[in-house]
Amino acid sequence: MVPTTGRGGDVAEHGDAAPGPQQPNPTPPAKGDDQQATDATRPEHKPFGEAGRSPLGSAGGAGGSATAHLARENLAHATTRSLRVHGDNQYYEGNLFVSQFVGTGSLAVVDGPVPTEELRRLDDVYLETPGYQRMKTVLRERHLLALCGEPGTGRTATALALLSELTDRRVVRLDNDTDLRHVSEEQLRANHGYVLELPSEDVWGHGRPEPEREGGTSRSQPGLVERPTELHLDRFRALLARIGAYGVLVIDSGDLADQVLLGRYGMRHVPPRAEEVLGRHLRLRLRDLPVTAQEEARAHAARPEVREALGLDELRPGEAALFAGHLADRQRGALSDEEFLDACAAFVPAQVREWFAGADRPGTLPAALPALRTAAFRIATAVFNGAAYGVVTEAGERLTWEMALTLDPEQAPGRRLFGTRADLRPALARSVLLDGELDLGESLVPARLIRFQGDGLATAVLHEVWHGYHNTRGPISRWLRSLCDDSTSYAWVWASIAAGVLCSWDWLYGYSEIILPMARLDSPVLRLSAATALAEASREASVRPAVQAVLREWVNSDEDAGALRATAALTHGYGLAAGSVSASLTEIGEVARADEDGELLDLTSYSVTRLLAGPEPETVVDRLGAWLRDGRRTHSDLVLVTALRMLRLKVTYLWGLGDVPHLAPHATWSLLTALATSRPEQAQRLADLVRHALVTARSGEDALDALAAWTRSAAEDEAQLAAACRLLPLVIVDDRDRDRLGHLLTRLVRDPDRPLDQGAARRMWDAVERGRNR
């Protein structure tokens, strides 16, 4: 128990004589045992002046709690099941031919005529996209149409439906390597329809090898293919018109799509609503069953566990069709509930595998760089899902650099200055831009945020690249370490939590390549990043013993002892690595005991304060009382600095890796005020700690400064002021305390630069007077 003073008494155990309000007494009173006598002969140690700072050197260096909360929640959804997807934008299920999502640069599956029976089947299942009739009119008049939109939205299905209707099902798919500049009339057939899916924006025109041609060389830059222009489209249209044929180009959103949409042939493809596609397919699948079967299937699709298994905000048309098939199979009894959920959980991994399969082919840097840039952007979005878009784009470019140097160490990759527009790039990662706010601790600022269109995508992306492509681990590890060395809290917080997740998946690699290199360096932000990653990794029960062993080794280490011990002390501040808050406090106490010179006092006290802001503040208060009673100077100093931190530090800067509901409404309050309000049963014990710091000679002056800062903060907010008025009578016990507070309030009110509001000062003083008279 923390010693309780009672009304009018001083701290009974190991409290030094109280200093006056203006002139602290530098000489502590005599102590009654050998340990205290030994302490008195030591050179005076004054570690209290910086008690309001974070380990990064400023009050807000650790970032706001909202940022940490978003980063934690981002990687909480693991989806790792698999599904085999056949080809580019298509899959087959029985005789059903439907559109599915695509991967960058994948090859066409079907070359030549589309089977007639598949087109008949498409007639049954295809749901007209908005503007379909206008598209058909344009195609009939001009013989050429360019559908521009996002992959997976049913563009190919719409193209096939249009051509099938105009040509009586005589439709041919052209290989997507087809160069429109060199198509001849001999290659086309009269009264046929041709569909061509152009390469993705990241490949076309700046990195795809040009097909060899007989009788001459390319006029374009060697090794590159020019993307089609309006002139090329006019030439292709003329060829089609002469033989009564029709053509539909499928183009991804991006620079090329923007140009085509300004011309004669471009039309934007808007997909039908997923609910409408789902309903159409359910009617077809369950048409031989009572109507109630469709209603039951729809109700089952809306269940929370089904939506969670899907991991996507909204299905795309092809996914909706496949989902309808799973629902129908479950309704007929062909799938159990567990098998159905497994099938739903396969959508996200299938999308992610398509994104990264062969993303660096053909393996030379100029050709692979565009696809690498897209892959890096998707990985950066996974790490910073929900963060500021500018942070994500910059992180993606830095990862591109690391990947490019891994692929070709002799060539610097550089950056494109005017590539895909910023507002179009999120589509490459199946994400959207949102207006939101950044948490800077005590303030929020407006920002443009990026978020995946599904909670399951972030974890699935990291899982795919970490487990599926071992050679990406090196560049990703270096990239995360560089982000963790960024003093901007908005970068290192996200990166360190992602690093912890990767370490929990492969401890041996993650520890040696990510955590240990950071922990060994004399960098405050790298130490705190390594500590955060270790704590996050220890969430995995199978990894926690390894983390515990490492931390014990670091505490007793001779090599890089200062940095490693500091990282160990910071890690235990999250209350996870040791298995419990109580065990974490024990480990912090061991670090403090070995730290006789007080070099790590700042970090150990910060970790104790962070635990105090966690889910078990009463456990921490109990331990602080025990440390006071054991008489050791190292532990007494730890308690004193912790008390000062309670006064100075805001709750938002003391975020942990778990939720603390009782402190959530008071994020911008000082920890002392927030705890006394949310845990009123602990208020007297917390006040005793503050008073102990005020009446102890070696900490009194700094504690008075901390109380002044706390007073100013409370005066700026009505709710905090009311809470401070309730708490002050517990701190101000005797006449000396009262005089000290009176001098402090008078000084603050008369401050010529920043005077304290007189009304707030009067309310505080009156609260103390009322408490004295009770």
N, C-alpha and C positions, 0 to 999 in steps of 0.2 A: 504493500500500500504506500502511496505517496503520503508523507507525513502531513497531517491536517493541523492547521494552526489554531483553529477556533477563533472566537471573537477576541481581539486584543492581544494575541500572543504571537511571538516570532516563531519561525520554523525551528522545531525542536532538535532536529538531528543534522549535524554538520552544516549549519547555517552560519555564515560569517556575520560580523556586526554590520548593521545597516548603515550605509553611507548617507550623508546629508544630501539634500536635493541638488545642491550646486557643487559640493566638494566631496567626492567619495573618499572614504577612509582607505588608504593604501595598505594599512597594516591589519592583517587578519588576527582575530583573538587567538589565545592559546588553545590548543586542542588536547584532548585527554588521553591519547594513546600513542604508541610508538609510530604507527603509520602516519598519524596526523603530524607528529613532530618532524618526520622525514619529509613530508610534503611541504612543511613550512620552510625547510632549509633549501628547497629547490629555487632556482631562478624563476621569477614570476613569468608565467606564460599567459599571453593575452590573445587568445584565438577568437575573441567574440565580436570584433569589429565588422567582420565580413559575414556574419551569420544570416544576413538577409539575401545572400547571393546564391545562385544555383551553381552546380559544379562546372557550368560553362561560363561562369564569370558575370552573369547578370541575373536580375530577378526573373526574367521571362525566358531565359535561354533554353529551357526544356520544352517550350511550346505550350499551347493551350490544350486543355483536356479534350475538347471536341475533336481536335485533329487526331489525337491518340485513339479516341474512341472509334473514329471512322477507319483508321488504319487497322485496328484490332478486328473490327467487324468485317472488313473487306475479305479476309482470308479465312473466315469461319465456315465457309461452305465448301466442302470437299466432294467432288464428283469425279470418280475415276473409272467408271465402268466403260465398256467399249461397244462399238457397233461398227460393222463393216459397211462402208459406203462405196458404191460403185460409180466412180468416174466423176465427171464434171457436170454439176447441176442436175444430175439425173439419178434416179434409182428405180429398180424394177421390183414390183411385188405382184407375183402372178402375172396377169396380163395388163396391170395398171402402169401407165407411163406418166410420171409426174415430175415436177420440178423440185430440186433440192438445192441446198446451198453449195457454193463452190469454194475452191481454194485458189489462191493467186497463182496464175501461170499454169494451171493444170491442163492436160490435153483433152481434146474432145473424145468421147467414147464412140459415138456413131459417125461413121464416114459413109456417105452415099445415101441411098433412098431410105427414108423412114418407113418402116413396115406399115402397110395399110391397116392392118388389124390394130396396131397401136394408135393410129390416128382416129379410128372409129371409137376406140376406147376413150380417147381423149375427148371426143365429142360428148361422151356421157358424163365425164367428171369435171370438165373445165368450167370454171365460174368466170364469167366475163369481168375483166378488170374495168374500172371506171374509164370512160373514154374509148371503149372498144369499138363502137360504131364509127366514131370519128377516125380512128386508126384505119379501119377497113376502107373508108372513103378515100383517105389520103393514099393508101397503098394501091387502090384500084386506079386512081388518077395518075400517080407518079411512078408506079411500078417499084418504088424503093422506099423503105421506111427504116428509120433508126430508132430503136427503143432504148432509152437511157434510164438507168435506175440502179438500185442496189442489187448485188448478187443475192440469189435466193428468194427474190420476190415474185417469181413466176414469169419473168420476162421471156424465157425460152418457150414455156408452155403457151404464152400469148402469141408469140411469133408462129409457132406450129399451128395453133388454132386459126390464125388469120390466113396463113398460106394454104392450109388444108381446105378452108372454105372457098377460097378464090380459085383453086386449081383442081378441085375435085380429088383431093388427097394425093396429089403428086408432089411430094415434098422431099427435098434433098438437103442434108446437112453438109456444109462445107467444113473442112478441117480448119481449126482456128489459126493455123499458120498460113492460111491463104492470104496472099498479098493482092489487094484489090488493084494495084497498079498494073498487074501483069495477067489478070484474068482475060481470056480471049473468048470470042463468041463460040468457038469450036468446043469449049469446055462446058457450054450451057445447052440445055434442051428446051425446046419450045413448050410453052404452056405448063411449065413447072415452077415450083416455088423453092427458093433457096434461103436458108437461114445460116448466118455466120456470126459466131460469138467472137468478137474481137478480144485480143489479149487485154489483161488488166492494165490499169493506168501505170502501175509501177514497172511494167515490162515493155509496153509499147513505146517505141521511139527513142529509148535511151538505155539500151542494154541487151536487147534480144538479138541473137545472131541472125544475120540475113540469110535466107535460103539461097543456095547456089543456083545460078542460072546458066544455061548454055549460051555460048556465043557472046561473051562480054562480061564486064564487071559492073558493079553498082556505081551509080553516080553519087550516092550518099556516102557519109563517113564510113570507112571500113568497119565491118562488124556491127553496124547499127541499121535499123530499119526505120524509115520515116513513117509516122502514123498518117493515116489517110486524111486528105483535105477535101474541101468541097469540090475541087476539080476532079479528084479521084472518084468521088461519089457520083458526080455528073456522068463520068465516063461509064461507070458500072450501070447506072440507070439507063443510059442509052442502049447498052448491050441488051439489057433485060427487055426494054420496050420493043426493040426490033424483032424479037422472037416471041413476044407475048408472055414473057415470064415475069415473075415477081421476086423481090428479095427483101429480107428483113435482117438488119444488123442489130446485134445485141451489144450494148456498150455500157461499161461500168460508169458510175458517177465519177466525175473528175474533170480535168482540163479539156480532154477530147469531147466529153459529153457536153460541156458548156459551149464549146465551139459549134458542135453539130446542132444543138438546140437553137442556135441563132440562125441556122440555115434553113434550107427548104425541106429537109428530110427528117429532122429530129422531132421526137415527141417523148415527153417524160412518162415513164411507166409507173403508175400508182397501183400497188397490189390491192386485191380485194381484202376485206377484213378476214382475219383468221377464223373468227366465229362463223362467218358465212361459209367459208371453205369447209370447216369442220362439219357444219350442219348438212351441207350437200353430200359429203362423203358418207356421213352416218346414214342418211336416207338411202343411199345406194347400197351400202353394206348391210343394212338391217331391213331392207324393204320386204323381206319374207317373214319378218317377225311383227308382232303387234306394235302399234305406234308407241305404246308405253316403253318399249325397249329403247327407243331413241331418247326419250325423256330421262330414263334411268342412266343412260350413257352420258348424257350432258351433265346430269347432277354429279355423277362420279368424276367427271373431268374437272369440276369446280372444287373438289375437295382440297383442303390446304396441303395435305401430304402429297397429293398428285402435283400441285403447282410447285411445291418445294423440290420434288424429284425432277421435274422438268428443268428447273434452274434458269428459266428464260421468262422475261416479262411478257413477251408476246411471240407466238409462233409465226413463222413465215409460211406462205402457202403450201410449199412442199412438206414442211414439217407438220402442218395442220392435217394434211392428207394422211401422212404416216401415223400421226397420233390417232386419227379416226380409225385406222386399221387396227391399232392396238386396243382401242376402246371396244370395237366390234368383236375382236377375238375374246376379250374378257367377258363381254356380254353373252357370248355363245358358250363360254366355259372352256375355250381353248387356252386361255391364260389364267393362272391364279393371280390373286392380288399381288403377291410378292413378285411374280414374274412380270406382271404389268408394270409395277413400279421400277423394276430393273430396266425394262424397255424404255420407260420415260427418262430414266437417268442417263440413257445412252445418247440423248440428243446433244448435250453440251460437249462431251468428249469427241463425238463425231465431227462437230463443227471445228473444234480445236485441232484435231488431227489433219483436217483438210487445210487449215491455215499454215501448218508448219511442215507438211510433207515435202521434202526436197526444196525448201525455201532458198537454198543457196545454189541450186543448179543454174547454169552448167558448171559452176565451180571456179570460174575466173572472176576476179573482182569487178571489172567494168560491167559484165553481164549480170552478175549476182547482186550487185549493190542495191538496185531498186527494191528487189524482193527482200534483201536483208533489212533495208530501212523499214519496210512494212512489218516484218517480223519483230524488229526491235520496238517499233511503236506499239505493237500488241502486247509485248512483254511489259513495257513501261506502263501501259494502261492497266495491266493486271496488278502491278505493284502499287500504283497510285490511283486505283479505281475510286472515283468520287472526289479526287483532289483537283487542284487548279489545273486548267488545261495547259497553261504556259509551262508549269513544272513538268507535266507529262511529255510535252513535245521536246523540251530541252533534254530530259532524261533519255528519251528515245534516240535522240541524235548522239548522245554520249555512248549509249549502248551500241549503236550502229558502228561507231568508231572502233570500239573494242572487238566487235565481231569481224569487221573488215580487216583489222590488223591480224586477227587469228587466221583468217582465210588466206591473206596475202601479206605477210609481214614486211615485204619490201616496198609496198605502195601505200601512200597516205590516201585515205578515201575522200576527204573533203566533204562539203555539204552542198546540196542544191539550194539556191537562193529563192528561186521562183518555181517550185514544184507544185504539188497538189495544194490547192487553197486550204487554209486552216479550217474553214467551215465544212469542207468536204472530207477531210482526212479521217474524222471519227468513224465514218462508215466502214473504213477498212478494218476496224476493230469491233464492228457491230456495237457501236457505242453512240451516245448522243451528248450534245452540249446543253448544259443547264445553267440558268442564272442562280447563283447561290452566294454564300459568304465564307470567308476564311476566318478561322478562329486565331486571333493573335494574343490570346490570353484574356486581357481585360477589355478588349475591343474586337469588333467584327468589321470586316471590310468586304464590300461587294466584289465578286469574282465570277469568272466563267469557269464552270466545272465540267469535267468529263466523267461519264459513268457508263459502264457496260449495260446492255439491255438484258440483264439477267444476273442474279446473284451467284450463279454457279460458274460463270466464265472466268473470273479472276483466278481462283484456285486451280481450275482445270488447265488454264494456260501455263501456270508455273509448274504444275505437275507434269504436263506433257513435255516441256522443254527440259526439265530437270531429270526426269526418268527416261524420256524417250530419246534424247540426243545428248550423249555424254560430253561431246566436244563443245557444247554450248556452256558447260559449267564454268570453264575458265573465264571467258569474257563476262559472264553474268556475275561471278564472284568478284572480279576486279571492279566491275561497274557498281555493284552494291557497296563495296568498300569506299569507292570514290564518293558516292552519294552520302555515306555515313560520315565522311569527313567534311561535309558541308555544314557550316555553322548555322545556316538557316534551318530552324527547327522543322519547318514544313517539309524539308527533304529528308533529313536523317531519321526522323521518327518513323516515317513510312518505310524507308529502306531497311532500318534495323529490325522492324517487326517482320518484314518479308524475309530477311536473312535468318531470323529465328525459325520461321516455318520451314525453310529449306534445310536448316541444320537438323530439325526434328525428323525430316525425311531421310537424311543420310548424315548421321552425326560425325562419322570419321572424316568425311570430306569437308563438310561444312565447318567443323571446328578448326581443322588445319588450314583451310584456304580462306575462310572468312573471319572467324572470330579471333583466333590467336594472333594473326598479323595486326589486327586493330588493337587488341589488348596490350600488346608489347610496346606500342608507340606512345610517346609522351604528348598525347593530344587529348584534352578534356572531352571533346565531342566524340572522338573515336572510342574512348573508354566508356562513356555513357552509352554509345551505340552498341558496343560489344556486350555491355551489361544487359541492355534491353533485349538483344538477340538471345543471349543465354537464358534469360528469364522466360522469354517466349518459347524457346525450344524445350524448356523444362515442363511445359504444360503436358507434353507427351510423357506418359508414365514410364514407358520403356527407356526413355532418354534421360530422365531425371537423375538416376544414380550416376550416370556418366558426368552430368553437370556438377553434381555434388562433389564427386571425386576431383574434378578439375579445380573447383573453387578451394577445396581444402589444400590441394597442392600449391595453388597460388599464394595462399596465406603464409605458407611455410617456405616459399621459394626464395632462393638467393639470387637467381638470375632474373633480371628485370623486375626485382622485388617490388619497387615502388609502384610501377604501373600495374602489375598484376594484382597486388594487394588492393590497390585502389579500385580496380575493376571488380574484384570479388566483393568489396564492401558495397559498391553500387548495385551489384546484382542482387544481393540479399535485400535491398530496399524494396523490391517488388513482392517479396513474401511468397515466392513460388519455388525457387530452386531448392530450398531446404525442406520443403514439404508442408510447412505451416508458418504462420506469423510468429508463433512462439519460438520455433526452431530457427527462423531467420534472425530474430533478436539475439538468440544465443550465439549464432555465428558472428553477428556484428559485434557483440561483446568480446568475442575472442580477438577480433581484429583490433578493437580498442585497447584490450589488455596488452597486446604486443606492441602497440604504438605509443611507447613511453614518451617520445619526443613530440607527440601531438601532430605529426605531419599529416595524418589521415583524418584528423578530427572533423574537418570540414565535410569530408565525404561520408564518414560514419554517421554524423549527426543528420546529414541530408537524408540518408537512407532511413534512419529512425523516424524522421519527420514524415517521410513518404509513407511509411507503414502506419503512422498515426493518422494519416489521411486515407487509410484503407478501410476495409470492411470490419476490422476488429480493433477499434481505438482503445477499448478497455483493456485489452491484452497488453498493449504498448504502455499505457499509463501504469499498469501494475508493474511492468518491468522497470520503468523509470524510477518508481519508488524503491524497488529492490536495489537498483544501482546506487541510489543515493545512500541507502542504509549500509552498503558494504564498505564504505569508507575510502575506496581507492580514488585517487585524484583523476586518473584517466576516465573512470566512469562518471565521476561527479562533473567533470568538464563536459562530457557527452550529454548529460542531462541539461546542464546550463545552456549550452549552445542550442540544443533542441528547443528549449523554452523560448529563446530569442527568435528562432526560426518560426515558431508558432505565431509570434506577434507580427513578423514581417512578411512571410510568404503567403501568397494567395493560393486558395485551394486548386485553382485551375492549373497552376504550375507544378502541382504535386501529383499528377495523374499516375495511376498504376496500370496494371494490365488486367484489372478486373473492374466490375461495376460497383459503384459506391452510391446507392440510391439516396442515403440520408444526407449526403453532401451535395448532390446534384443541383438542388435549388440555390446553393450558395457558392457557386463556382468562383465568383469574383470577390468573395469575402476573404479576410485573413483566416488562416486555419483555426486560430484560437476562437474567434467569434463564431465561425461556422460550426465547430465542434460543440461549443457551449450551448448553441441554439438547437442543434439537431440531436445532441446527447446531453440533455439537461442534468441527468444523474451524474455526469462526469464533470460538471461545471466547477464544483468546488475543488476537485483534485487538480484540474487544469489551472485554476486560479492560484493554487498553492505553488505550482511549478513556476508560474510567472513571478510570484512574490519572492520565491527562493532566489531567483535570478536577480531581482531588484535589491535584495538585502545582502547578497554575497559580494564581498569587496571586489574581487577580481572581475566580476561580471556586471557590477551595479551600474557603472556609467554607460556601458553599451546597452544594458537592459533598459535604462531610462530613455536612451535614444530610440530604441525599438518601440517602447511604449508611446513615445511621441509620434512615430510614424503610424502606429496602430490607431492612435487618437485621431490623427488627421484623416486617415482612411475611413474611420467610422463616421466622422462628421460629414462626409460627402454623400451619405446615403441614409435615408430615414430609417429603413429597416435595420441597417447595421448600427445606427446610432441608438436605437431602442435596445438592441441586443447588448451593446457596450454598456448602456446604463444599468442593465441587469447584472452584468458581469463585474463591473468595477467595485461594487460593495464587497465582493468576495475577495478581491485582490487587496483593497485598502482596508487594513485590519486595525492598526493603532494610530496614535497621533503622529508618529514619525512618517508613516505611510501617507497620512492625510496631508502633512506639510509638503512631502515630496510631490504629491499630485498637484497641490495648490501652486507651488512654484512652477511646475511644468506647464499647467494650463495658462498661468499668467504669462510665461515666456512665449508660449505659442500664440496667444491672442495679440501680444505686442510685437510679434515678428514683423519687421517692416517690409519684408519681401513676400511673405506668404502668411498673412495673419489667419489664425483659426477663427472660425465663426463664433462670435460671442454667445449667441443663443445655444449653440451646441455645447460650448464649454460650460455654460451655466447649467444645462440639463445634466451633464456628467457630474458636476460638483453637487448639485441637489440630490442626485441619486445616491452619492456617497454619504451625504448628510443624513438622508432618510435611513440608509442602512445602518449608520452609526447610532441612530436614536432608537432603533428597534431593540 
